[in-house]
Structure formats: structure tokens, C-alpha cells
């Protein structure tokens, strides 16, 4: 039975509008990955769905389903799913992908201590819609077992992190004093290395690159103090939590553009920066307690003298945020979309996907919720989402036990932008918390380029 106090609050709170999906996109044939649909991508009118796939024998591995929006408003499916060729035995592919423009990056994780790689594809007139192009790798003689731990691309630049966040059973993670984030640029016949970004080792940036976001020549790199420990492993902590921002100039060089830090009253949240998203003018940052279940999403915006704190995203009182609050974030047409597969929504299923908008008074408020009208896997709603303009796609992972096969994505179209409702009681507005320090840009260049 619902507590009386909560019932009163719910009665007083304005209802949040909901919308259902405009399309259900399923893989065109049976899928191998037991969680197919967990890994998704979108750019313009093309949507991707996939899932992690381990290689036991090597060779051709993985499945990427591709969907295309037609001028009629209907979605079509490419008849073949794209695989990754020449995969080594014992390699895990498709735990992550990044897609923008006509370029696709796919993770290829090796478990034998050698360097992992990133497989690149470009759009092509093939039955799958893709052509495998090349592999991005770190410089020879510099092993990076977690190369591709995080990925980002805008279709011209590829960003590849090397911080080890893998769960390898009883094997320890590779902990580096100052992990690198490599940059590559698309050229006529493939990709070329531009160099790498690296934070001063004296700052103990153990998890520099735990998250990446790239848009409009702005790159945000999450560097939390800690990430969740793998089973049977001790919690590793680095220096202070920070999100480092870089900006690409007209000469193609990357310059330091500021650093985002958590508010002073939340320094116990070691996971500041575990997820980041940006549209070039705003950055949404997830911070998590790591040792507890608390999680928050903070917003920063580009001001006249640097980046400034712009508020927190707090849902209406009928949503109980879980440990997964903000585990996936996207900026869509000036709004921020938040996913949480652990959120409780009263008597309904666990999981949440909500949209937040900034109203004319400067506060962020929950303006819309995305709710599926078809079955979705238990505890998976909100585990992954992407946005482009007003279109949002949300993962619908497969579950043979629950009869959700072969897996895919749901497509939602947000309505035109309107003011958000008044910020709910108990939420934090931009004026309630001291501003995070803004940092004036400087101009260090990336380090030596990969060979």
C-alpha cells in the first residue's frame, strides 16, 4: 500500500505526459547474442542494434542489424546483418559501438593481455549497408589491453579510450597511472592517428576516459575517482573526480576548454563522470556513489567565461531513482534524456526513460516519459538509449526466457519543444548549489601520434 505522505505528494504533483514508441525494430533473423539489442546506435535516419558476442574459434563474428527510415515514414531493414571479419580466437566483439555520419566504430576486446582494437566500417551499397574498412590500434610496442574501452565519433574524428573497465572474472584489471585517450581523423583512404590526450600523472587520473562524449568540436572526457569494482576485486581509487573538456579549433588542434567538478556537498560521490553526454553547449554528467546506491545527473553549460553548473535533473516524486540513474544519457533537441533500468515507478515495471527540459525560469524539469506499449525485458528498460534531433531510440534487449526475441530497439519521436513544468518540490535548481569552478582555456596539443 502506498504511504499516505507519498499519496499526497502524487496528488499535488502535475502529471508528466507520456508517449509510446512510433516503431518497433527487430533484427531480421535469429540472433546469437543472448542480450542482442543491448548495444545500439543512431545517426540521422539510420538505426543500429547489436549485442556482445565472444569468439571461441575466431573468424567472422557478431551481428549488427541496420534499419533505415524511408521517405514514406516507414522503417526498412537491411536483409543481412553485418559481422566483423578476421576476429581472433578468444576475442569479445560488440560490447560497445559508436556511430555518426557514415562511420561506425566497433570494440574488439582481447583477453590475452595483448592490445585490443577498434574495427571501423563505412556505409556502403551492400546487403548489410556496411563495408568493413580497417582496424584502429595503439602504437606498436605500447600494449593497450583495454584499447576501445570507451568510444566516440562525430563521423570525422574517432576518440578511443584505454582505461580498463572490463570484468574478467578473477583476473585483475589493468590499472594505469595515466591512461591515454587516442584521437584519429577520417581521411580519403581510412583513418590516421592524430595523437593522444593524457592527464598529468601527478593528478592520479586512473580512470581518465571512463566515459566520452563528442559533438560540435567539443569533447568531454569523464575521469571519476573510482568505478565499480569487478567481482572479487578491491575498489581502486584515483585522484579527484573531474570531467575534462577539450575543444577543436579552426586549425584542427585540440585545446583544453575547462574542467567540471562535482558540487562541494557531493564529494562523497566517487563516480562523478561515469557517464557524460554533450551537444557542444551543454554537458550532462552522471555521478554515482560507487560504494552505495545513490546516483545523480548534473548539468553544465558553456558560459561567457567558461563552463558553469546549471542544475540537477530530478524526476517527479512518483519515480524512485535507483543505482542506475543516468547510466545512459543523451541530449535531444535542447532536452536531456535519462535512462535508469533500476528506477521504481509505483506499481508498474522497473525501469525509466524520461525527458528533461529547461523552462523559461532557468530550472530543469521532467517534461515527458517514454513508455513502451510492447513487452520489454525485465530490468532492462532504460539500459541504453541514443538521440538525434527529436528522435530517440531505446534498447529492447532479447530475452529468450521472457519471449522477447530476436531483440532490437524502440523508436520514439519527441514532440516540439515546450517549456518544462515548474521544477518539482525537493529538486535542486541552478541557484541552490555553488557553481563548479570554470577554467579558462589553454592550448596544449595532443601528444605523439599513433603509428
Protein Blocks (a to p, Z undefined) as FASTA:
>chain_A
ZZfklmmmmmmpccddddddfbdcddfbdcfblkgojaccdehjbccdddddddfkgpje
djdddddddfkopacddfbdcddehiaehiaehkbccdehjbccdddddfehpacddddd
dddddfkopacfbdcdddehiacfkgokaccdehlaccddfbdfbdehjaccdddfbdcd
ddddddfklccdfbdcdddfklopakgojaccdeehiacddddfbdcddehiacdddddd
ddddddddfkopacdebdcdddfklmmmmkgokaccdehjaccddddeklambdcddddd
ddfkbccdebdcdddfkbccdfkgokaccdeehiacdddfkbcehjacedddddddddfk
opacdfbdcddfbdcdehkgopaccdehjbccddddddfknopaebiadddddddddddd
dddehiacfklpccddddddddddcddddZZ
